[in-house]
Amino acid sequence: MIPADTKILIADDMPTIRDLLKTQLKGMGFKRVLEAEDGAQAMNLLIEHDLTDDKVKMIISDWNMPKMSGLEFLKQVRASDQWANLPFLLLTSESERDQVTEAILAGVSQYVVKPFAGKAFEEKMNFAWTKHQKK
């Protein structure tokens, strides 16, 4: 189970999706949610919060975003030793097998196809969290 005080970073270029994610997360008991409108802004927030004792503990990112895609963001996160084991969920409306494979090879923790059901989303979050606690 993911602790309720976990700081979660969401990155999506659509404000309505960010709002939907925040509502979903609050309904699951999470109160500490940061948001970014693209991968570049998300990377900056991750770096900024990593300089404190109050670090981001999970990332939920859209795939298709301007400036830096979710996949590029994932690759930058995984390239860094301090974030190599950070749970990272990638959201997308794309379901092509080659993209799923690319995300898996890049180290994604879980892959969620939009639209998603609340319970399935929660299960994928918990799976990603548990997967990274074992490492």
N, C-alpha and C positions, 0 to 999 in steps of 0.2 A: 504494500500500500504506500502510496506517495504521501509524504507528510504535507499537511495543509498549509504550512508556512513556506513551502517550496516556491522560490522565485522562478516564474516562467516567462520566457520571452516569446512573443508571437510576432511574426513578420508576414504581412500580406498587404498588397497595394490597394485592396478594396476595403474601405472603411466598414462596409456592411458585414463583410466576412470577419474582420477584426472584432466588431461588436458581437457577432454571433459566437465567436470563440470565447470572448471575455464572459459572455452570459453563460455559456456552457461550463467554463472553468469555475465561475462563481457558484454555479449550481452544484458543482462537485466539491465545493468547500474551499477553493483556492482564492486568496485575497491579494496575492502579490503577483500582479501581471504587468509586464512591460510590453509596449507595442511599438512596432516599427513599420514604415510603409514600403520598405524595400530591403533587399539584402545588405546593401551598403550601410544604411542607417542601423540595421540590426547588428551588423558587425561592430559598428562604433559603440552601440549600447553594451554589447558583450564585453568589449575591451574596457569601457568606462567602469562597468560594475565589477570587472575582474580586479581592478585596482583597489577594491575595498574588501572588507570581510563579508560583504553581503552579495555573494556571487549568484549569477544565473545558474539554475540547476537543471533546466530543461528548455529545449527550443521546439517551437511548432512553427514551421515555415511553409508558405505557399511555394510552389515550383516556379510559376510564371510571374515575374516581377520586373519592373524596370531597374536600371542601374546595375543590379547584381541579382541574378536568378537565385532561387532557393538551392538549386544544385551547386552553383558556384559558392554560395554561402556555406553549404554543407562541406564542400571540399576545403575551404579555408579553415573552417572549424576543425575538421579532422586532421589537417596538416599541422596543427599546433598541439604540442604535448599536453598543455594544461586543459584542453578541451577534447582530447581524443576520445574520452570515455563519457562525454556529455550526452544524455539521451536527446535524440533529434528526430522529430516526426516531420515528414514531408507531405504536405497536402497538395493535391493536384486534381484537375478534372481530366487529366490525361491518363489513359489506362493502357497505352501501348507497351508491349512486353519489353522492347528494347530500352525504354525509359526506366521501367521498373528495375531492370538489370543494371543499368547505369547507376541508379541511386543506391542499389545494394552494394555494388562494387565500390562506391564512394564512401560507404560506411553508414548509411542511413539506419536508424534504429527501427523505425516503422514507416510504412508508406500508407497514406490514407487517401482514398479516392473520394472527391466531392461529387455530389452531396453525400454526407455521412450521417448515420444515425447516432444519437447521443450515447447509447450504451456501447455500440461498437467502438466509438471514439475513445470512450473511457477505458475499455478493455485494451485497446492498442497503446494508450498512454501507460497503463499499468504494466503491460508486457515490456515496453521499452524501458521503463524505470527498473523493473526487476532484472532485465537483461544486463543493464549497466551496473547494477549493484553487485553482481557476481564477479565482475572484473577487478 
